[in-house]
Every structure is written in C-alpha cells, then in structure tokens.
C-alpha cells in the first residue's frame, strides 16, 4: 500500500541540520507513526512522503517555510523577572508555557539580565532547513475513528 490521504504511516527517520548535526532520530526506538493528511507532521515532509510504500527510503530536504516556519521577531520578548512567580532560579534554556491572546505558547528563556528575562516563542528549529533520512516501515488504512479524531490510535484501543 502506498502513502495517501488517511493512511496510517510508520517511519524511521534521522533529522539533521545543514551542518550534518543529528537533531533527532528514531534509531533504537519505535518508528514515528502518524495519520497522513491530518497535519500531524510538518507539511514539507508529509508532501514528500506521499506515494511511498513500506521499504522505500527517502532523503528529504524541507525549507523553513514548509517546516517550523521562519523566525518571527515578535515572538522574542523581554519580560520582568517577577512574571515567573514560584520559580526561584530562571536560567537560559528553561521552557515555560505562556498564556497569550492566541492561546498557550511554549517559550524558551534565552537570557536573564538582572530583573529582565528574554523569552523566545519560536520553535527551536524555526528558520532552519531540515534534512530527513527516512525509511517507511508500515502503511495501512486508517480506521474511521482515527480519521474522525485526526490521529492514530494505539493497537486495540484508543490512546489519548
């Protein structure tokens, strides 16, 4: 079976940046499983997987626009240290969920200077071209429940 709209796909992958650094990989783990066409993975990779079948391999290059987007300067903000109530030591690299007008947003602390904390709401891979080495492990038809819910369910039950 080939990958098409509403198929459940399991694939192994290694993600690298343009310098060749491994950013993520399924090596030593179960393959990543998703519902094709439901927006569960980045659009640039999903488009390139269309039509592949189990055993197929692909080297896919995904532009920032088709990956995690370009860096949005307005998502980098300075906030007062006292906005982090209950956190004794705010340090670069820490992540918090911020409440915004558009809903919750994960932010990463990028610097702390005195009483000012700089946070970045961009995805850590925003602005970067992504390189995927992919091997398709399995393709099957999605169940009606999976299509209705927009994601893959675990074997024999409904995992949420």
N, CA, C and O atoms as a GROMACS GRO file, in nm:
protein
  640
    1UNK      N    1   0.084  -0.118   0.000
    1UNK     CA    2   0.000   0.000   0.000
    1UNK      C    3   0.089   0.125   0.000
    1UNK      O    4   0.191   0.129   0.069
    2UNK      N    5   0.050   0.224  -0.076
    2UNK     CA    6   0.125   0.349  -0.085
    2UNK      C    7   0.066   0.454   0.011
    2UNK      O    8  -0.052   0.450   0.046
    3UNK      N    9   0.151   0.547   0.051
    3UNK     CA   10   0.107   0.654   0.139
    3UNK      C   11   0.014   0.748   0.063
    3UNK      O   12   0.048   0.799  -0.044
    4UNK      N   13  -0.104   0.769   0.120
    4UNK     CA   14  -0.204   0.857   0.060
    4UNK      C   15  -0.287   0.918   0.174
    4UNK      O   16  -0.270   0.882   0.290
    5UNK      N   17  -0.377   1.009   0.138
    5UNK     CA   18  -0.466   1.070   0.236
    5UNK      C   19  -0.532   0.963   0.323
    5UNK      O   20  -0.581   0.862   0.272
    6UNK      N   21  -0.534   0.986   0.454
    6UNK     CA   22  -0.598   0.897   0.552
    6UNK      C   23  -0.534   0.760   0.564
    6UNK      O   24  -0.601   0.663   0.597
    7UNK      N   25  -0.404   0.751   0.535
    7UNK     CA   26  -0.335   0.626   0.565
    7UNK      C   27  -0.251   0.648   0.691
    7UNK      O   28  -0.203   0.758   0.718
    8UNK      N   29  -0.235   0.541   0.767
    8UNK     CA   30  -0.150   0.545   0.886
    8UNK      C   31  -0.011   0.501   0.841
    8UNK      O   32   0.006   0.396   0.779
    9UNK      N   33   0.088   0.585   0.873
    9UNK     CA   34   0.224   0.562   0.826
    9UNK      C   35   0.317   0.551   0.947
    9UNK      O   36   0.310   0.632   1.039
   10UNK      N   37   0.403   0.451   0.944
   10UNK     CA   38   0.509   0.437   1.044
   10UNK      C   39   0.642   0.447   0.969
   10UNK      O   40   0.663   0.376   0.871
   11UNK      N   41   0.731   0.536   1.017
   11UNK     CA   42   0.859   0.550   0.950
   11UNK      C   43   0.971   0.579   1.050
   11UNK      O   44   0.951   0.641   1.154
   12UNK      N   45   1.090   0.531   1.013
   12UNK     CA   46   1.211   0.562   1.087
   12UNK      C   47   1.274   0.684   1.022
   12UNK      O   48   1.264   0.703   0.901
   13UNK      N   49   1.340   0.765   1.103
   13UNK     CA   50   1.398   0.887   1.049
   13UNK      C   51   1.522   0.930   1.128
   13UNK      O   52   1.539   0.895   1.245
   14UNK      N   53   1.606   1.005   1.060
   14UNK     CA   54   1.713   1.080   1.124
   14UNK      C   55   1.702   1.221   1.069
   14UNK      O   56   1.699   1.242   0.948
   15UNK      N   57   1.695   1.318   1.159
   15UNK     CA   58   1.685   1.459   1.122
   15UNK      C   59   1.819   1.526   1.149
   15UNK      O   60   1.873   1.516   1.260
   16UNK      N   61   1.872   1.594   1.047
   16UNK     CA   62   1.999   1.666   1.063
   16UNK      C   63   1.980   1.811   1.015
   16UNK      O   64   1.890   1.841   0.937
   17UNK      N   65   2.069   1.898   1.063
   17UNK     CA   66   2.073   2.034   1.011
   17UNK      C   67   2.171   2.038   0.894
   17UNK      O   68   2.228   1.936   0.856
   18UNK      N   69   2.190   2.157   0.837
   18UNK     CA   70   2.278   2.167   0.720
   18UNK      C   71   2.424   2.140   0.754
   18UNK      O   72   2.504   2.111   0.665
   19UNK      N   73   2.462   2.150   0.882
   19UNK     CA   74   2.599   2.119   0.923
   19UNK      C   75   2.619   1.968   0.943
   19UNK      O   76   2.731   1.923   0.968
   20UNK      N   77   2.510   1.891   0.932
   20UNK     CA   78   2.519   1.746   0.948
   20UNK      C   79   2.500   1.699   1.091
   20UNK      O   80   2.512   1.579   1.119
   21UNK      N   81   2.470   1.792   1.184
   21UNK     CA   82   2.445   1.753   1.323
   21UNK      C   83   2.311   1.681   1.334
   21UNK      O   84   2.211   1.728   1.280
   22UNK      N   85   2.308   1.568   1.404
   22UNK     CA   86   2.182   1.495   1.424
   22UNK      C   87   2.100   1.570   1.530
   22UNK      O   88   2.145   1.590   1.642
   23UNK      N   89   1.979   1.611   1.491
   23UNK     CA   90   1.889   1.684   1.579
   23UNK      C   91   1.787   1.593   1.646
   23UNK      O   92   1.743   1.619   1.758
   24UNK      N   93   1.751   1.485   1.577
   24UNK     CA   94   1.654   1.390   1.630
   24UNK      C   95   1.662   1.263   1.546
   24UNK      O   96   1.705   1.266   1.431
   25UNK      N   97   1.623   1.152   1.606
   25UNK     CA   98   1.627   1.025   1.534
   25UNK      C   99   1.538   0.923   1.605
   25UNK      O  100   1.520   0.927   1.726
   26UNK      N  101   1.483   0.833   1.525
   26UNK     CA  102   1.406   0.722   1.583
   26UNK      C  103   1.494   0.600   1.607
   26UNK      O  104   1.444   0.496   1.650
   27UNK      N  105   1.623   0.611   1.581
   27UNK     CA  106   1.714   0.498   1.598
   27UNK      C  107   1.704   0.442   1.740
   27UNK      O  108   1.713   0.517   1.837
   28UNK      N  109   1.686   0.311   1.749
   28UNK     CA  110   1.674   0.246   1.879
   28UNK      C  111   1.536   0.259   1.942
   28UNK      O  112   1.515   0.214   2.054
   29UNK      N  113   1.443   0.320   1.870
   29UNK     CA  114   1.306   0.338   1.920
   29UNK      C  115   1.208   0.286   1.818
   29UNK      O  116   1.245   0.244   1.708
   30UNK      N  117   1.082   0.288   1.855
   30UNK     CA  118   0.976   0.253   1.760
   30UNK      C  119   0.971   0.360   1.652
   30UNK      O  120   1.011   0.474   1.676
   31UNK      N  121   0.924   0.323   1.532
   31UNK     CA  122   0.911   0.425   1.428
   31UNK      C  123   0.806   0.530   1.467
   31UNK      O  124   0.717   0.502   1.548
   32UNK      N  125   0.816   0.648   1.409
   32UNK     CA  126   0.717   0.753   1.428
   32UNK      C  127   0.594   0.715   1.347
   32UNK      O  128   0.605   0.681   1.229
   33UNK      N  129   0.477   0.720   1.408
   33UNK     CA  130   0.353   0.684   1.341
   33UNK      C  131   0.262   0.806   1.337
   33UNK      O  132   0.246   0.876   1.437
   34UNK      N  133   0.201   0.830   1.221
   34UNK     CA  134   0.112   0.946   1.207
   34UNK      C  135   0.002   0.916   1.106
   34UNK      O  136   0.010   0.819   1.031
   35UNK      N  137  -0.101   1.000   1.106
   35UNK     CA  138  -0.212   0.990   1.011
   35UNK      C  139  -0.183   1.087   0.897
   35UNK      O  140  -0.179   1.208   0.916
   36UNK      N  141  -0.163   1.033   0.777
   36UNK     CA  142  -0.125   1.114   0.662
   36UNK      C  143  -0.241   1.206   0.620
   36UNK      O  144  -0.354   1.161   0.604
   37UNK      N  145  -0.208   1.334   0.603
   37UNK     CA  146  -0.308   1.431   0.559
   37UNK      C  147  -0.379   1.504   0.671
   37UNK      O  148  -0.464   1.590   0.646
   38UNK      N  149  -0.346   1.469   0.796
   38UNK     CA  150  -0.414   1.531   0.911
   38UNK      C  151  -0.331   1.641   0.976
   38UNK      O  152  -0.369   1.695   1.080
   39UNK      N  153  -0.216   1.674   0.915
   39UNK     CA  154  -0.133   1.780   0.970
   39UNK      C  155  -0.058   1.740   1.096
   39UNK      O  156  -0.023   1.825   1.177
   40UNK      N  157  -0.033   1.610   1.113
   40UNK     CA  158   0.037   1.560   1.232
   40UNK      C  159   0.188   1.576   1.226
   40UNK      O  160   0.255   1.573   1.329
   41UNK      N  161   0.244   1.594   1.105
   41UNK     CA  162   0.387   1.618   1.089
   41UNK      C  163   0.404   1.743   1.004
   41UNK      O  164   0.307   1.793   0.946
   42UNK      N  165   0.526   1.794   0.995
   42UNK     CA  166   0.548   1.917   0.920
   42UNK      C  167   0.508   1.898   0.773
   42UNK      O  168   0.532   1.792   0.715
   43UNK      N  169   0.448   2.001   0.713
   43UNK     CA  170   0.394   1.988   0.578
   43UNK      C  171   0.497   1.949   0.472
   43UNK      O  172   0.466   1.871   0.382
   44UNK      N  173   0.618   2.004   0.481
   44UNK     CA  174   0.718   1.975   0.379
   44UNK      C  175   0.760   1.829   0.374
   44UNK      O  176   0.791   1.777   0.267
   45UNK      N  177   0.762   1.763   0.489
   45UNK     CA  178   0.796   1.621   0.492
   45UNK      C  179   0.675   1.538   0.447
   45UNK      O  180   0.690   1.444   0.369
   46UNK      N  181   0.558   1.574   0.495
   46UNK     CA  182   0.438   1.499   0.460
   46UNK      C  183   0.418   1.495   0.308
   46UNK      O  184   0.385   1.390   0.252
   47UNK      N  185   0.438   1.608   0.241
   47UNK     CA  186   0.423   1.614   0.094
   47UNK      C  187   0.519   1.518   0.025
   47UNK      O  188   0.483   1.452  -0.072
   48UNK      N  189   0.643   1.510   0.076
   48UNK     CA  190   0.744   1.426   0.010
   48UNK      C  191   0.724   1.277   0.037
   48UNK      O  192   0.776   1.194  -0.037
   49UNK      N  193   0.650   1.244   0.143
   49UNK     CA  194   0.625   1.102   0.174
   49UNK      C  195   0.510   1.044   0.090
   49UNK      O  196   0.499   0.923   0.076
   50UNK      N  197   0.425   1.130   0.037
   50UNK     CA  198   0.311   1.088  -0.044
   50UNK      C  199   0.356   0.991  -0.153
   50UNK      O  200   0.450   1.019  -0.226
   51UNK      N  201   0.288   0.877  -0.164
   51UNK     CA  202   0.314   0.781  -0.271
   51UNK      C  203   0.420   0.676  -0.237
   51UNK      O  204   0.437   0.581  -0.313
   52UNK      N  205   0.492   0.692  -0.126
   52UNK     CA  206   0.591   0.592  -0.088
   52UNK      C  207   0.524   0.469  -0.029
   52UNK      O  208   0.407   0.473   0.010
   53UNK      N  209   0.598   0.359  -0.022
   53UNK     CA  210   0.546   0.232   0.028
   53UNK      C  211   0.647   0.173   0.127
   53UNK      O  212   0.762   0.216   0.132
   54UNK      N  213   0.603   0.073   0.207
   54UNK     CA  214   0.695   0.011   0.302
   54UNK      C  215   0.825  -0.033   0.234
   54UNK      O  216   0.824  -0.092   0.126
   55UNK      N  217   0.938  -0.003   0.301
   55UNK     CA  218   1.069  -0.037   0.249
   55UNK      C  219   1.132   0.076   0.170
   55UNK      O  220   1.254   0.076   0.149
   56UNK      N  221   1.051   0.173   0.124
   56UNK     CA  222   1.106   0.286   0.049
   56UNK      C  223   1.190   0.373   0.141
   56UNK      O  224   1.162   0.387   0.260
   57UNK      N  225   1.296   0.430   0.082
   57UNK     CA  226   1.383   0.523   0.155
   57UNK      C  227   1.381   0.657   0.082
   57UNK      O  228   1.364   0.662  -0.040
   58UNK      N  229   1.399   0.764   0.159
   58UNK     CA  230   1.394   0.898   0.102
   58UNK      C  231   1.487   0.989   0.179
   58UNK      O  232   1.494   0.984   0.302
   59UNK      N  233   1.558   1.074   0.104
   59UNK     CA  234   1.630   1.185   0.166
   59UNK      C  235   1.549   1.310   0.130
   59UNK      O  236   1.539   1.347   0.014
   60UNK      N  237   1.493   1.373   0.232
   60UNK     CA  238   1.405   1.487   0.210
   60UNK      C  239   1.466   1.613   0.270
   60UNK      O  240   1.509   1.614   0.385
   61UNK      N  241   1.470   1.718   0.191
   61UNK     CA  242   1.514   1.850   0.240
   61UNK      C  243   1.388   1.934   0.253
   61UNK      O  244   1.310   1.945   0.158
   62UNK      N  245   1.368   1.993   0.371
   62UNK     CA  246   1.248   2.073   0.398
   62UNK      C  247   1.291   2.215   0.430
   62UNK      O  248   1.374   2.238   0.519
   63UNK      N  249   1.235   2.311   0.358
   63UNK     CA  250   1.266   2.452   0.381
   63UNK      C  251   1.200   2.499   0.511
   63UNK      O  252   1.104   2.437   0.557
   64UNK      N  253   1.248   2.608   0.569
   64UNK     CA  254   1.183   2.660   0.690
   64UNK      C  255   1.034   2.687   0.670
   64UNK      O  256   0.953   2.661   0.759
   65UNK      N  257   0.997   2.739   0.553
   65UNK     CA  258   0.856   2.770   0.526
   65UNK      C  259   0.768   2.645   0.533
   65UNK      O  260   0.652   2.652   0.572
   66UNK      N  261   0.824   2.530   0.495
   66UNK     CA  262   0.750   2.404   0.494
   66UNK      C  263   0.779   2.321   0.619
   66UNK      O  264   0.728   2.210   0.634
   67UNK      N  265   0.862   2.377   0.710
   67UNK     CA  266   0.898   2.308   0.833
   67UNK      C  267   0.835   2.378   0.952
   67UNK      O  268   0.713   2.374   0.971
   68UNK      N  269   0.919   2.441   1.032
   68UNK     CA  270   0.870   2.508   1.154
   68UNK      C  271   0.859   2.659   1.136
   68UNK      O  272   0.845   2.732   1.234
   69UNK      N  273   0.865   2.706   1.010
   69UNK     CA  274   0.847   2.847   0.981
   69UNK      C  275   0.974   2.928   0.997
   69UNK      O  276   1.075   2.879   1.048
   70UNK      N  277   0.964   3.052   0.954
   70UNK     CA  278   1.075   3.145   0.971
   70UNK      C  279   1.073   3.197   1.114
   70UNK      O  280   0.970   3.188   1.182
   71UNK      N  281   1.184   3.249   1.160
   71UNK     CA  282   1.190   3.310   1.293
   71UNK      C  283   1.105   3.436   1.290
   71UNK      O  284   1.121   3.520   1.201
   72UNK      N  285   1.014   3.450   1.386
   72UNK     CA  286   0.928   3.567   1.397
   72UNK      C  287   0.979   3.654   1.512
   72UNK      O  288   0.970   3.616   1.629
   73UNK      N  289   1.032   3.770   1.476
   73UNK     CA  290   1.094   3.858   1.576
   73UNK      C  291   0.998   3.896   1.688
   73UNK      O  292   1.040   3.915   1.802
   74UNK      N  293   0.869   3.908   1.657
   74UNK     CA  294   0.772   3.949   1.759
   74UNK      C  295   0.751   3.842   1.867
   74UNK      O  296   0.690   3.870   1.970
   75UNK      N  297   0.801   3.722   1.843
   75UNK     CA  298   0.789   3.616   1.944
   75UNK      C  299   0.905   3.617   2.043
   75UNK      O  300   0.908   3.536   2.136
   76UNK      N  301   1.001   3.708   2.023
   76UNK     CA  302   1.111   3.727   2.118
   76UNK      C  303   1.077   3.852   2.199
   76UNK      O  304   1.065   3.962   2.145
   77UNK      N  305   1.063   3.833   2.330
   77UNK     CA  306   1.020   3.944   2.414
   77UNK      C  307   1.097   3.947   2.545
   77UNK      O  308   1.145   3.845   2.594
   78UNK      N  309   1.108   4.067   2.599
   78UNK     CA  310   1.165   4.085   2.733
   78UNK      C  311   1.049   4.095   2.830
   78UNK      O  312   0.954   4.171   2.807
   79UNK      N  313   1.058   4.020   2.939
   79UNK     CA  314   0.953   4.022   3.041
   79UNK      C  315   1.020   4.042   3.178
   79UNK      O  316   1.136   4.007   3.197
   80UNK      N  317   0.945   4.098   3.272
   80UNK     CA  318   1.002   4.117   3.404
   80UNK      C  319   1.023   3.984   3.476
   80UNK      O  320   0.944   3.892   3.461
   81UNK      N  321   1.130   3.976   3.553
   81UNK     CA  322   1.164   3.855   3.630
   81UNK      C  323   1.048   3.812   3.719
   81UNK      O  324   1.028   3.692   3.739
   82UNK      N  325   0.971   3.907   3.772
   82UNK     CA  326   0.862   3.871   3.863
   82UNK      C  327   0.742   3.807   3.792
   82UNK      O  328   0.645   3.769   3.857
   83UNK      N  329   0.749   3.794   3.658
   83UNK     CA  330   0.645   3.721   3.584
   83UNK      C  331   0.658   3.570   3.606
   83UNK      O  332   0.568   3.494   3.571
   84UNK      N  333   0.771   3.528   3.666
   84UNK     CA  334   0.797   3.386   3.687
   84UNK      C  335   0.774   3.352   3.835
   84UNK      O  336   0.865   3.305   3.903
   85UNK      N  337   0.654   3.376   3.882
   85UNK     CA  338   0.617   3.350   4.022
   85UNK      C  339   0.642   3.204   4.057
   85UNK      O  340   0.605   3.115   3.981
   86UNK      N  341   0.703   3.180   4.170
   86UNK     CA  342   0.724   3.044   4.219
   86UNK      C  343   0.846   2.975   4.161
   86UNK      O  344   0.874   2.860   4.195
   87UNK      N  345   0.920   3.043   4.074
   87UNK     CA  346   1.042   2.985   4.017
   87UNK      C  347   1.160   3.060   4.077
   87UNK      O  348   1.179   3.179   4.051
   88UNK      N  349   1.238   2.990   4.157
   88UNK     CA  350   1.349   3.055   4.228
   88UNK      C  351   1.461   3.099   4.137
   88UNK      O  352   1.516   3.208   4.154
   89UNK      N  353   1.497   3.015   4.040
   89UNK     CA  354   1.614   3.043   3.959
   89UNK      C  355   1.580   3.028   3.811
   89UNK      O  356   1.575   2.916   3.760
   90UNK      N  357   1.555   3.138   3.741
   90UNK     CA  358   1.525   3.135   3.598
   90UNK      C  359   1.657   3.139   3.522
   90UNK      O  360   1.739   3.228   3.542
   91UNK      N  361   1.677   3.039   3.433
   91UNK     CA  362   1.804   3.028   3.360
   91UNK      C  363   1.778   3.006   3.211
   91UNK      O  364   1.675   2.951   3.173
   92UNK      N  365   1.872   3.051   3.126
   92UNK     CA  366   1.860   3.025   2.982
   92UNK      C  367   1.842   2.876   2.955
   92UNK      O  368   1.905   2.792   3.019
   93UNK      N  369   1.754   2.845   2.859
   93UNK     CA  370   1.725   2.706   2.823
   93UNK      C  371   1.599   2.653   2.888
   93UNK      O  372   1.540   2.556   2.839
   94UNK      N  373   1.554   2.716   2.998
   94UNK     CA  374   1.431   2.672   3.063
   94UNK      C  375   1.313   2.703   2.972
   94UNK      O  376   1.314   2.802   2.898
   95UNK      N  377   1.210   2.618   2.978
   95UNK     CA  378   1.090   2.639   2.897
   95UNK      C  379   0.970   2.657   2.988
   95UNK      O  380   0.958   2.593   3.093
   96UNK      N  381   0.881   2.744   2.944
   96UNK     CA  382   0.758   2.773   3.018
   96UNK      C  383   0.644   2.784   2.919
   96UNK      O  384   0.665   2.813   2.801
   97UNK      N  385   0.523   2.762   2.968
   97UNK     CA  386   0.405   2.784   2.885
   97UNK      C  387   0.349   2.921   2.921
   97UNK      O  388   0.314   2.947   3.036
   98UNK      N  389   0.342   3.008   2.820
   98UNK     CA  390   0.290   3.143   2.841
   98UNK      C  391   0.147   3.149   2.789
   98UNK      O  392   0.113   3.084   2.690
   99UNK      N  393   0.065   3.228   2.854
   99UNK     CA  394  -0.072   3.250   2.807
   99UNK      C  395  -0.072   3.375   2.721
   99UNK      O  396  -0.036   3.483   2.768
  100UNK      N  397  -0.112   3.361   2.593
  100UNK     CA  398  -0.113   3.474   2.501
  100UNK      C  399  -0.255   3.494   2.449
  100UNK      O  400  -0.344   3.412   2.475
  101UNK      N  401  -0.276   3.603   2.376
  101UNK     CA  402  -0.408   3.628   2.316
  101UNK      C  403  -0.448   3.516   2.222
  101UNK      O  404  -0.566   3.486   2.206
  102UNK      N  405  -0.348   3.454   2.159
  102UNK     CA  406  -0.374   3.344   2.066
  102UNK      C  407  -0.380   3.208   2.133
  102UNK      O  408  -0.391   3.107   2.064
  103UNK      N  409  -0.372   3.203   2.266
  103UNK     CA  410  -0.374   3.077   2.339
  103UNK      C  411  -0.238   3.048   2.399
  103UNK      O  412  -0.149   3.133   2.396
  104UNK      N  413  -0.220   2.927   2.454
  104UNK     CA  414  -0.092   2.892   2.518
  104UNK      C  415   0.022   2.884   2.416
  104UNK      O  416   0.002   2.843   2.302
  105UNK      N  417   0.141   2.925   2.460
  105UNK     CA  418   0.259   2.924   2.375
  105UNK      C  419   0.379   2.883   2.458
  105UNK      O  420   0.405   2.939   2.564
  106UNK      N  421   0.454   2.782   2.408
  106UNK     CA  422   0.578   2.742   2.475
  106UNK      C  423   0.685   2.846   2.444
  106UNK      O  424   0.706   2.883   2.328
  107UNK      N  425   0.751   2.894   2.548
  107UNK     CA  426   0.860   2.990   2.530
  107UNK      C  427   0.986   2.935   2.596
  107UNK      O  428   0.980   2.862   2.694
  108UNK      N  429   1.100   2.972   2.539
  108UNK     CA  430   1.230   2.931   2.593
  108UNK      C  431   1.303   3.056   2.642
  108UNK      O  432   1.309   3.157   2.572
  109UNK      N  433   1.357   3.048   2.761
  109UNK     CA  434   1.436   3.158   2.816
  109UNK      C  435   1.569   3.160   2.740
  109UNK      O  436   1.641   3.061   2.735
  110UNK      N  437   1.601   3.277   2.681
  110UNK     CA  438   1.726   3.288   2.606
  110UNK      C  439   1.831   3.367   2.682
  110UNK      O  440   1.951   3.348   2.660
  111UNK      N  441   1.788   3.458   2.772
  111UNK     CA  442   1.885   3.530   2.855
  111UNK      C  443   1.817   3.587   2.978
  111UNK      O  444   1.696   3.612   2.978
  112UNK      N  445   1.896   3.606   3.083
  112UNK     CA  446   1.850   3.667   3.208
  112UNK      C  447   1.952   3.774   3.245
  112UNK      O  448   2.069   3.743   3.269
  113UNK      N  449   1.907   3.898   3.249
  113UNK     CA  450   1.996   4.007   3.287
  113UNK      C  451   1.925   4.091   3.393
  113UNK      O  452   1.832   4.166   3.363
  114UNK      N  453   1.971   4.077   3.517
  114UNK     CA  454   1.908   4.150   3.627
  114UNK      C  455   1.763   4.105   3.644
  114UNK      O  456   1.735   3.987   3.663
  115UNK      N  457   1.672   4.201   3.638
  115UNK     CA  458   1.530   4.171   3.655
  115UNK      C  459   1.459   4.152   3.521
  115UNK      O  460   1.336   4.149   3.516
  116UNK      N  461   1.536   4.139   3.412
  116UNK     CA  462   1.477   4.124   3.279
  116UNK      C  463   1.510   3.986   3.223
  116UNK      O  464   1.625   3.944   3.222
  117UNK      N  465   1.405   3.916   3.178
  117UNK     CA  466   1.420   3.783   3.119
  117UNK      C  467   1.376   3.791   2.973
  117UNK      O  468   1.268   3.840   2.943
  118UNK      N  469   1.461   3.744   2.882
  118UNK     CA  470   1.425   3.738   2.740
  118UNK      C  471   1.376   3.598   2.709
  118UNK      O  472   1.444   3.499   2.737
  119UNK      N  473   1.255   3.591   2.649
  119UNK     CA  474   1.196   3.463   2.612
  119UNK      C  475   1.172   3.461   2.461
  119UNK      O  476   1.151   3.565   2.399
  120UNK      N  477   1.177   3.341   2.404
  120UNK     CA  478   1.158   3.322   2.261
  120UNK      C  479   1.048   3.218   2.240
  120UNK      O  480   1.060   3.104   2.284
  121UNK      N  481   0.940   3.261   2.172
  121UNK     CA  482   0.828   3.171   2.145
  121UNK      C  483   0.838   3.099   2.012
  121UNK      O  484   0.747   3.024   1.975
  122UNK      N  485   0.947   3.120   1.940
  122UNK     CA  486   0.966   3.048   1.814
  122UNK      C  487   0.999   2.902   1.844
  122UNK      O  488   1.058   2.871   1.947
  123UNK      N  489   0.961   2.812   1.753
  123UNK     CA  490   1.004   2.673   1.765
  123UNK      C  491   1.156   2.671   1.758
  123UNK      O  492   1.215   2.748   1.682
  124UNK      N  493   1.222   2.584   1.836
  124UNK     CA  494   1.369   2.580   1.833
  124UNK      C  495   1.429   2.557   1.693
  124UNK      O  496   1.543   2.594   1.669
  125UNK      N  497   1.353   2.496   1.602
  125UNK     CA  498   1.404   2.471   1.468
  125UNK      C  499   1.350   2.571   1.365
  125UNK      O  500   1.372   2.553   1.245
  126UNK      N  501   1.282   2.676   1.410
  126UNK     CA  502   1.234   2.779   1.318
  126UNK      C  503   1.351   2.842   1.245
  126UNK      O  504   1.457   2.865   1.304
  127UNK      N  505   1.332   2.869   1.116
  127UNK     CA  506   1.435   2.934   1.036
  127UNK      C  507   1.542   2.841   0.984
  127UNK      O  508   1.631   2.885   0.911
  128UNK      N  509   1.536   2.713   1.019
  128UNK     CA  510   1.640   2.619   0.976
  128UNK      C  511   1.589   2.524   0.867
  128UNK      O  512   1.479   2.472   0.877
  129UNK      N  513   1.670   2.503   0.763
  129UNK     CA  514   1.638   2.394   0.669
  129UNK      C  515   1.656   2.262   0.744
  129UNK      O  516   1.746   2.247   0.826
  130UNK      N  517   1.570   2.167   0.715
  130UNK     CA  518   1.572   2.037   0.782
  130UNK      C  519   1.601   1.927   0.681
  130UNK      O  520   1.548   1.929   0.570
  131UNK      N  521   1.687   1.832   0.720
  131UNK     CA  522   1.725   1.722   0.633
  131UNK      C  523   1.684   1.591   0.699
  131UNK      O  524   1.731   1.558   0.808
  132UNK      N  525   1.596   1.518   0.632
  132UNK     CA  526   1.545   1.392   0.686
  132UNK      C  527   1.595   1.275   0.602
  132UNK      O  528   1.586   1.278   0.479
  133UNK      N  529   1.647   1.172   0.669
  133UNK     CA  530   1.669   1.042   0.608
  133UNK      C  531   1.557   0.954   0.661
  133UNK      O  532   1.546   0.933   0.782
  134UNK      N  533   1.474   0.903   0.571
  134UNK     CA  534   1.351   0.834   0.610
  134UNK      C  535   1.348   0.695   0.549
  134UNK      O  536   1.391   0.673   0.436
  135UNK      N  537   1.296   0.599   0.628
  135UNK     CA  538   1.263   0.466   0.575
  135UNK      C  539   1.122   0.432   0.620
  135UNK      O  540   1.092   0.432   0.740
  136UNK      N  541   1.035   0.402   0.524
  136UNK     CA  542   0.896   0.369   0.554
  136UNK      C  543   0.890   0.227   0.609
  136UNK      O  544   0.936   0.133   0.545
  137UNK      N  545   0.833   0.213   0.729
  137UNK     CA  546   0.823   0.082   0.793
  137UNK      C  547   0.688   0.015   0.765
  137UNK      O  548   0.682  -0.106   0.742
  138UNK      N  549   0.581   0.094   0.767
  138UNK     CA  550   0.446   0.036   0.754
  138UNK      C  551   0.351   0.141   0.700
  138UNK      O  552   0.364   0.260   0.730
  139UNK      N  553   0.254   0.096   0.619
  139UNK     CA  554   0.146   0.181   0.571
  139UNK      C  555   0.018   0.098   0.578
  139UNK      O  556   0.014  -0.014   0.529
  140UNK      N  557  -0.086   0.154   0.640
  140UNK     CA  558  -0.215   0.084   0.646
  140UNK      C  559  -0.327   0.187   0.634
  140UNK      O  560  -0.305   0.308   0.649
  141UNK      N  561  -0.446   0.136   0.608
  141UNK     CA  562  -0.562   0.225   0.606
  141UNK      C  563  -0.596   0.267   0.748
  141UNK      O  564  -0.586   0.187   0.841
  142UNK      N  565  -0.636   0.392   0.764
  142UNK     CA  566  -0.678   0.440   0.896
  142UNK      C  567  -0.819   0.390   0.924
  142UNK      O  568  -0.899   0.370   0.833
  143UNK      N  569  -0.848   0.372   1.053
  143UNK     CA  570  -0.984   0.335   1.093
  143UNK      C  571  -1.073   0.459   1.085
  143UNK      O  572  -1.023   0.572   1.078
  144UNK      N  573  -1.204   0.439   1.088
  144UNK     CA  574  -1.297   0.553   1.087
  144UNK      C  575  -1.274   0.643   1.208
  144UNK      O  576  -1.278   0.765   1.196
  145UNK      N  577  -1.248   0.582   1.325
  145UNK     CA  578  -1.222   0.660   1.446
  145UNK      C  579  -1.097   0.745   1.431
  145UNK      O  580  -1.095   0.862   1.471
  146UNK      N  581  -0.992   0.687   1.374
  146UNK     CA  582  -0.868   0.762   1.356
  146UNK      C  583  -0.889   0.881   1.262
  146UNK      O  584  -0.840   0.991   1.289
  147UNK      N  585  -0.962   0.859   1.154
  147UNK     CA  586  -0.991   0.969   1.060
  147UNK      C  587  -1.074   1.075   1.129
  147UNK      O  588  -1.046   1.195   1.115
  148UNK      N  589  -1.176   1.033   1.202
  148UNK     CA  590  -1.265   1.128   1.271
  148UNK      C  591  -1.188   1.211   1.375
  148UNK      O  592  -1.211   1.331   1.389
  149UNK      N  593  -1.097   1.145   1.448
  149UNK     CA  594  -1.023   1.213   1.554
  149UNK      C  595  -0.897   1.285   1.503
  149UNK      O  596  -0.841   1.369   1.574
  150UNK      N  597  -0.853   1.253   1.381
  150UNK     CA  598  -0.739   1.321   1.322
  150UNK      C  599  -0.604   1.275   1.370
  150UNK      O  600  -0.504   1.345   1.353
  151UNK      N  601  -0.599   1.154   1.432
  151UNK     CA  602  -0.470   1.100   1.477
  151UNK      C  603  -0.479   0.948   1.488
  151UNK      O  604  -0.588   0.890   1.485
  152UNK      N  605  -0.362   0.886   1.502
  152UNK     CA  606  -0.352   0.741   1.511
  152UNK      C  607  -0.386   0.696   1.653
  152UNK      O  608  -0.348   0.761   1.750
  153UNK      N  609  -0.458   0.585   1.663
  153UNK     CA  610  -0.487   0.524   1.792
  153UNK      C  611  -0.394   0.406   1.814
  153UNK      O  612  -0.346   0.345   1.718
  154UNK      N  613  -0.368   0.374   1.940
  154UNK     CA  614  -0.284   0.259   1.973
  154UNK      C  615  -0.352   0.130   1.933
  154UNK      O  616  -0.473   0.127   1.909
  155UNK      N  617  -0.274   0.022   1.926
  155UNK     CA  618  -0.330  -0.106   1.886
  155UNK      C  619  -0.439  -0.152   1.983
  155UNK      O  620  -0.416  -0.164   2.103
  156UNK      N  621  -0.557  -0.178   1.928
  156UNK     CA  622  -0.665  -0.238   2.006
  156UNK      C  623  -0.736  -0.144   2.100
  156UNK      O  624  -0.832  -0.184   2.166
  157UNK      N  625  -0.691  -0.017   2.109
  157UNK     CA  626  -0.762   0.073   2.199
  157UNK      C  627  -0.746   0.216   2.151
  157UNK      O  628  -0.692   0.243   2.044
  158UNK      N  629  -0.794   0.306   2.232
  158UNK     CA  630  -0.794   0.447   2.198
  158UNK      C  631  -0.705   0.519   2.298
  158UNK      O  632  -0.745   0.544   2.412
  159UNK      N  633  -0.585   0.552   2.254
  159UNK     CA  634  -0.491   0.621   2.343
  159UNK      C  635  -0.500   0.771   2.324
  159UNK      O  636  -0.483   0.823   2.214
  160UNK      N  637  -0.527   0.840   2.431
  160UNK     CA  638  -0.530   0.988   2.428
  160UNK      C  639  -0.445   1.039   2.540
  160UNK      O  640  -0.432   1.161   2.557
   0.00000   0.00000   0.00000
